[in-house]
Every structure is written in C-alpha cells, then in structure tokens.
Amino acid sequence: DGIGFAIAELFVAEGAFVFITGRRQSMLDEALKKVNSDKKLTAIQADCSNMADINKVYTQIKQEKGHLDILVANAAVAKFAALESVTEQHFDETFNTNVKGVLFNVQAALPIFKDGGAIIILGSVAGCKAVPAFSVYSATKAALRSFARSWSVDLKSRNIRVNTLSPGPINTTDFTQQPEDIQSLIRSKPLMNRIGEPEEVARAALFLASNEDSSYITGIELFVDGGTAQI
C-alpha cells in the first residue's frame, strides 16, 4: 500500500510488467484488483527479510520473465522508540527488514538483472534529520544511502544505476494512524506547508528508473520532501 502501491500502479500504467511482494496476502490481492486490468502485475507473498522468500521471488521472476530491468526496494518497518526503551527485538526487526532485506534482495536480483538497469532504494529524510525516538529507523535509512553510493561503484562496469529516493512526510496509513498532535507536528515541517502524496514519490521513482530521463544520474539521494531536509 502507500508508496509501494503508487509506484507499482504508475509503472504498470507506463507499460512495465511489475512484480510486487509483501507479507500480507490480503493487501496483495487488493492491489491486484485495483491495477491488474492488463495482466501486467504479479503478486508474490514474501517476507523481504527472509532468505528463502527472497530466493523464491527471484526464481519466479526468472522463470516467468527471464530477467529484471528495474528493482525498487521499498519495504520498511518504522516504529518509534526512545533510546531508553529500545529493545533487541525492536532493533533486529527494524534492521532485518530495512537493511538486511535490501542488501540480500539486491544481491539475489543481480544474476537476472540486465546491464544498464536501475536500482532504486527507498530511503527517508529521517536518514539525515534528527527525529526524537526514531534513532533506530533513522540509522537504517542512513545505511541505505551508503549502500546506494557504494553499489553505484560496485556495479558501474555493468552500467547499473543505483540511487536513493528519500521521501519526507507522506500521506500514508503510517501518517494517518498517528495521534492528531503528531500529525500536526509533521505537517508543520515541510517548507511547502503540506505533506506529500504517494503519487508524488512514484513520479520521482519513475524518473530515476528511466534511462532517458536519468541516464547520467547514479549514486545520488533524491529528496521528495517538500523542503524538509533543508530545515
């Protein structure tokens, strides 16, 4: 749902065949109902931090399509925890999904990834901003930024572009489920005096995926945050 769904929906509309993954089959089924009019969307139930599930995903993609042109690493866990209350379980859950999951999904995709393709890693403005009680999540997003910069060098011989796409406050269920005082605080942060929409992040992902629009762009962090990172 949210940003991931918006990206999948836009990529399908632009003519791509898209594989989506997620742990909740009900959400995958809902996405298929909304988007799959031309049979250009396939849903695979998988946990992005589980190695067996990761291998299952890329085995299926290879069997059905033979290769992959674009990879968007979007899944994330985002929970608040003050420093004094961070538990090992909270740390492991956040890092396993947000960091381990990204690393081993990209690694597993490489054997079927086309030279000249694009990898887009969803970061966050929290990766460079201090947010109270959000240090573990923020650290995972800073790690992803470093991954993208390093992998752009590692994969340069294959002309695979790797970039980080970092949203600011976005109108998703993670936002709407926050208490009203927290929502008001978040709305006040962007210079543009509003939160963003998932479709705005999706359009930025499409830009980074396009070899026509972003052929000379790799290793960057693109903020879609209404100016939040500047404050």
C-alpha positions in Angstrom: 0.0 0.0 0.0 1.1 3.6 0.2 4.2 4.5 -1.7 4.9 0.9 -2.9 1.4 0.6 -4.4 1.7 4.0 -6.0 5.0 3.1 -7.6 3.6 -0.2 -8.9 0.5 1.4 -10.3 2.4 4.1 -12.1 5.0 1.7 -13.6 2.2 -0.6 -14.9 0.5 2.5 -16.4 3.8 3.3 -18.2 3.9 -0.1 -19.7 6.1 -2.1 -17.4 5.4 -5.6 -16.2 5.6 -5.4 -12.4 6.2 -8.0 -9.7 5.1 -6.8 -6.2 5.9 -8.6 -3.0 4.5 -8.4 0.6 3.8 -10.4 3.7 0.1 -9.8 3.7 -1.8 -11.7 1.0 -4.9 -9.6 1.6 -3.0 -6.5 0.6 -1.5 -8.2 -2.5 -5.0 -9.3 -3.5 -6.3 -5.8 -3.1 -3.5 -4.4 -5.3 -4.2 -6.9 -8.0 -7.9 -5.9 -8.0 -7.0 -2.2 -8.4 -4.2 -2.5 -11.0 -4.2 -5.7 -12.9 -6.5 -4.9 -15.8 -4.0 -5.9 -18.4 -2.3 -8.7 -16.5 0.9 -6.7 -16.1 1.1 -7.1 -12.3 2.1 -10.3 -10.5 2.0 -10.6 -6.7 4.3 -12.8 -4.7 3.7 -13.3 -1.0 7.1 -13.0 0.6 8.9 -11.5 3.6 11.8 -9.4 2.2 14.0 -10.2 5.3 13.6 -14.0 4.9 16.3 -15.6 2.7 14.1 -18.4 1.5 11.4 -16.0 0.5 14.0 -13.8 -1.3 15.2 -16.7 -3.3 11.6 -17.7 -4.1 10.9 -14.3 -5.5 13.8 -14.1 -8.0 13.4 -17.8 -9.0 9.8 -17.0 -10.0 10.8 -13.8 -11.9 13.5 -15.7 -13.8 11.0 -18.5 -14.7 8.3 -16.1 -15.9 10.3 -13.3 -17.5 13.9 -14.3 -17.7 15.3 -11.0 -16.5 14.8 -7.9 -14.4 15.3 -4.3 -15.6 14.3 -2.3 -12.5 14.3 -3.0 -8.8 12.6 -0.8 -6.3 13.5 -1.7 -2.6 10.6 -0.1 -0.7 9.6 -2.4 2.3 10.3 -0.9 5.7 9.5 -1.1 9.3 9.1 2.3 11.1 8.4 2.4 14.8 9.1 5.0 17.4 11.2 4.0 20.4 13.1 6.3 22.8 16.7 5.4 23.4 15.9 4.2 26.9 13.2 1.8 25.6 14.9 0.3 22.5 14.9 -3.5 22.8 16.9 -6.1 20.9 13.6 -7.2 19.3 12.9 -3.7 18.0 16.5 -3.3 16.7 16.5 -6.7 15.0 13.1 -6.3 13.4 13.9 -2.8 12.0 17.4 -3.7 10.7 16.3 -7.1 9.3 13.6 -5.5 7.1 15.2 -2.2 6.3 18.8 -3.1 5.9 19.3 -6.9 5.6 16.3 -7.2 3.4 17.5 -4.6 0.9 21.1 -6.0 0.8 20.0 -9.6 0.1 17.2 -8.6 -2.3 19.7 -6.6 -4.5 22.2 -9.4 -4.3 19.7 -12.1 -5.3 18.5 -9.9 -8.2 21.9 -9.4 -9.8 22.2 -12.7 -11.7 19.0 -11.9 -13.6 19.4 -8.1 -13.7 20.0 -6.5 -17.1 23.1 -4.4 -17.6 22.1 -0.8 -17.9 19.2 -1.3 -15.5 18.2 0.8 -12.5 18.0 0.1 -8.7 16.0 2.5 -6.6 16.3 2.2 -2.8 13.7 4.0 -0.7 15.4 6.0 2.0 13.9 8.7 4.1 14.5 12.3 5.2 14.9 10.7 8.6 18.3 9.4 7.4 19.8 12.8 7.6 17.5 14.5 10.2 17.3 14.1 13.9 13.9 12.9 14.9 13.1 12.2 18.6 12.6 8.5 19.4 13.4 7.5 15.9 17.1 6.7 16.0 17.0 3.1 15.0 14.8 3.7 12.0 16.9 6.8 11.0 20.1 4.7 11.3 18.7 2.1 8.8 17.9 4.8 6.3 21.4 6.3 6.6 22.8 2.8 6.0 20.7 2.5 2.8 22.1 5.8 1.5 25.6 4.4 2.0 24.6 1.2 0.3 23.4 3.1 -2.8 26.6 5.1 -3.1 28.8 2.1 -2.7 26.8 -0.1 -5.0 26.9 2.5 -7.7 30.6 2.0 -7.8 30.4 -1.8 -7.4 28.0 -2.0 -10.4 29.5 0.6 -12.7 31.0 -1.9 -15.0 27.5 -3.2 -15.8 26.1 0.3 -16.2 23.6 -0.3 -13.5 22.5 2.9 -11.9 21.8 2.8 -8.1 20.1 5.8 -6.4 18.3 6.5 -3.1 14.8 8.1 -3.2 14.1 9.7 0.2 10.6 10.9 0.9 9.6 13.3 3.6 6.2 13.3 5.3 3.8 11.4 3.0 0.1 10.8 3.3 0.1 7.1 4.0 -1.5 4.9 6.7 1.6 5.3 8.8 0.9 9.0 8.9 -2.9 8.9 9.3 -2.6 6.4 12.2 -0.6 8.8 14.3 -2.3 10.9 17.0 -3.6 14.3 15.8 -0.9 16.2 17.7 1.8 14.2 15.9 0.1 14.7 12.6 0.0 18.5 13.2 3.7 18.5 14.1 4.6 16.5 10.9 2.6 18.8 8.7 4.5 21.8 10.0 7.9 20.5 9.0 8.0 20.8 5.2 8.7 24.3 3.7 5.8 23.8 1.4 3.4 23.6 4.4 1.8 20.3 3.5 2.6 16.6 3.4 3.3 14.8 0.2 1.2 12.2 -1.6 2.4 8.7 -2.6 1.9 9.5 -6.3 4.5 12.3 -6.0 7.1 9.8 -4.8 6.1 7.4 -7.5 6.7 10.0 -10.2 10.2 10.6 -8.8 10.8 6.8 -8.8 9.7 6.7 -12.5 12.2 9.5 -13.2 15.1 7.5 -11.6 14.0 4.3 -13.4 14.1 5.9 -16.8 17.2 5.6 -18.9 16.0 8.5 -21.0 15.4 10.9 -18.1 18.2 9.9 -15.6 20.8 8.2 -17.7 23.6 10.3 -16.2 22.4 10.0 -12.6 23.8 7.4 -10.2 24.8 7.3 -6.5 22.6 10.2 -5.5 20.0 10.8 -2.9 16.9 12.4 -4.3 14.7 14.0 -1.7 10.9 14.2 -2.3 10.1 16.0 1.0 8.7 19.4 0.4 11.9 21.0 1.7 12.0 19.1 5.0 15.7 18.2 4.6 16.6 21.9 4.4 15.2 22.9 7.8 
